């Protein structure tokens, strides 16, 4: 699969695809991590003891560091902090906001699908995941310049208010053969293609083994 076969239009801001190792399946620890972060934030806000913690191999401190980094990343962030993926390809194990900002259930479903796709000789990777509102708006603005009008741009890029990428509930998959594999097998994991003009865009829209909703014509509705 060549880089040119990646199906994204320029408005999505994805660079050329590169082959990356398939993600390995792992169990999500988000509920435990959430509790650790919540407890640590209470310590910081109420008791001010965070600076006193031993920072050597302390899972709680490491979780707080990640939480504080996320808090410092505002909704106005663009670039990598806003969800851009360098070189246009990432795995689910990459420590990028585009990946870490994804909904846990969506990540688990895509991870399971990636493992099974690999067994069929198909590797796929993430070309876009979570996006900040500002980054989504930048993509929309770029699309307006590219396609000449807001209406034309909206057929390809959603607004920050409507985009499921902003909520971490949408993921774009490449290359083309990986996207087609997921179109065929995605419902087994609850993953559905959403727009008929975007073979790469998937959301968790049904139960595993269920039936996906009818395709929408494009992101404009």
C-alpha positions in Angstrom: 0.0 0.0 0.0 1.6 3.3 -1.1 1.3 6.6 0.7 -0.8 8.0 -2.2 -3.5 5.5 -1.5 -4.5 7.1 1.8 -7.9 8.4 1.2 -8.0 11.7 3.2 -8.6 15.0 1.4 -6.2 17.9 2.2 -8.8 19.6 4.4 -8.3 17.1 7.1 -4.7 18.1 7.7 -3.3 14.6 7.6 0.2 14.1 6.2 1.4 11.2 4.1 0.8 7.8 5.7 3.6 5.6 6.8 3.5 2.0 7.9 3.4 1.6 11.6 3.2 -1.5 13.8 -0.2 -2.7 14.6 -1.4 -1.9 18.1 -1.3 -4.7 20.7 -4.6 -5.4 22.5 -4.5 -4.4 26.2 -7.1 -4.0 28.9 -8.1 -0.5 29.6 -7.1 0.9 33.1 -9.0 4.1 32.7 -11.5 3.6 35.6 -8.6 3.0 38.1 -6.5 5.8 36.6 -9.5 8.1 36.9 -9.9 7.4 40.6 -6.1 7.9 41.1 -6.2 11.2 39.3 -9.3 12.4 41.1 -7.7 11.5 44.5 -4.5 13.2 43.6 -6.2 16.4 42.4 -8.0 16.6 45.7 -4.6 16.4 47.4 -3.3 19.2 45.2 -6.3 21.5 45.5 -7.1 21.0 49.1 -3.9 20.1 51.0 -1.2 21.3 48.7 0.8 18.2 49.2 1.6 17.4 45.6 5.1 19.0 45.7 5.9 16.9 48.8 5.2 13.5 47.1 8.1 11.2 46.2 8.4 11.5 42.5 10.3 8.2 42.0 8.1 5.5 40.5 4.9 6.9 41.9 1.9 5.9 39.8 -0.3 8.5 41.4 2.2 11.3 40.7 2.6 10.2 37.1 -1.2 10.2 36.7 -1.3 13.7 38.2 1.4 14.8 35.8 -0.7 13.6 32.9 -3.8 15.2 34.2 -2.1 18.6 34.8 -0.6 18.4 31.3 -4.1 17.8 29.9 -5.5 20.7 31.9 -2.9 23.0 30.6 -3.8 22.0 27.1 -6.7 24.4 26.4 -9.6 24.0 24.0 -7.8 26.6 21.9 -4.8 24.3 21.2 -3.9 23.5 17.6 -1.1 21.5 16.2 -0.1 18.3 18.0 -1.6 19.6 21.3 -4.9 20.1 19.4 -5.0 16.6 17.9 -2.8 16.8 14.8 -0.9 13.5 14.2 2.7 14.0 12.8 3.2 12.3 9.5 -0.5 11.4 9.5 -0.2 8.0 11.1 -0.2 6.7 14.7 -0.9 3.6 16.7 -3.3 3.4 19.7 -0.2 3.1 21.9 1.3 6.5 20.9 1.3 9.1 23.6 -0.3 11.8 21.5 -3.4 13.9 22.5 -5.1 12.7 19.4 -4.9 9.1 20.9 -5.1 9.7 24.6 -8.1 11.9 24.1 -10.2 9.2 22.5 -13.2 7.6 24.3 -12.1 4.5 26.1 -14.8 2.3 24.6 -13.9 3.4 21.1 -10.2 2.8 21.7 -10.9 -0.7 23.0 -13.1 -1.6 20.0 -10.5 -0.3 17.5 -7.8 -2.2 19.3 -9.7 -5.4 19.1 -10.4 -4.9 15.4 -6.8 -4.1 14.7 -5.7 -7.4 16.3 -8.1 -9.4 14.2 -7.3 -7.4 11.0 -3.6 -8.3 11.5 -4.6 -12.0 11.6 -6.1 -11.4 8.1 -2.8 -9.8 7.0 -4.2 -6.2 7.2 -2.6 -3.5 9.2 -4.2 -0.2 9.8 -3.4 2.9 11.7 -5.0 6.0 13.1 -4.8 9.1 10.8 -7.0 11.3 13.1 -8.6 10.9 16.5 -9.5 13.5 19.2 -9.4 17.1 18.1 -9.7 20.3 20.1 -12.4 22.8 19.0 -9.8 25.2 17.7 -8.1 22.5 15.6 -11.4 21.4 14.2 -12.2 25.0 13.3 -8.8 25.3 11.6 -9.6 22.3 9.5 -12.9 23.7 8.5 -11.3 27.1 7.6 -8.8 25.3 5.5 -11.6 23.4 3.7 -13.4 26.6 3.0 -10.3 28.0 1.3 -9.8 24.7 -0.6 -13.4 24.1 -1.8 -14.5 27.8 -2.1 -17.5 27.9 0.3 -18.7 26.9 3.7 -21.4 24.7 2.3 -18.8 22.7 0.2 -16.4 22.6 3.1 -19.1 21.2 5.4 -19.6 18.2 3.2 -16.1 17.2 4.2 -15.4 18.7 7.6 -17.8 19.2 10.4 -18.0 22.2 12.7 -16.5 22.1 16.2 -20.0 22.1 17.7 -21.0 19.0 15.7 -17.8 17.0 15.2 -17.6 13.8 17.2 -13.8 14.1 16.9 -14.0 16.9 19.4 -15.7 14.6 21.9 -13.1 11.8 21.3 -15.9 9.6 19.8 -14.7 9.4 16.2 -11.6 8.0 14.6 -10.1 8.0 11.1 -8.4 4.9 9.8 -5.8 4.4 7.1 -4.7 3.1 4.7 -7.4 2.4 2.2 -7.3 -1.4 2.5 -7.5 -1.0 6.3 -10.5 1.3 6.1 -12.3 -1.2 3.7 -11.5 -4.1 6.1 -13.1 -2.1 8.9 -16.1 -1.2 6.8 -16.7 -4.9 6.2 -15.9 -6.2 9.7 -16.5 -3.1 11.9 -20.0 -4.0 13.0 -18.6 -7.0 14.7 -17.0 -4.6 17.2 -19.7 -2.0 17.1 -17.7 0.2 14.7 -19.6 1.9 11.9 -18.7 4.0 8.8 -20.7 7.2 9.2 -20.5 9.1 5.9 -20.7 7.6 2.4 -18.0 10.0 1.2 -15.6 9.2 4.0 -14.5 5.6 4.0 -12.0 6.3 6.8 -14.3 7.8 9.5 -15.7 5.4 12.1 -17.7 5.8 15.3 -19.0 3.4 17.9 -22.7 3.3 16.9 -24.0 -0.1 17.6 -23.4 -3.1 19.9 -20.8 -5.6 18.8 -22.5 -7.8 16.2 -25.3 -5.2 15.7 -26.5 -3.3 12.7 -25.0 0.0 11.8 -27.2 3.0 11.0 -27.8 4.0 7.4 -24.9 6.0 6.0 -25.2 9.8 5.9 -24.3 11.4 2.6 -21.6 13.6 4.1 -20.6 15.5 7.3 -23.0 18.3 6.4 -25.9 16.1 7.3 
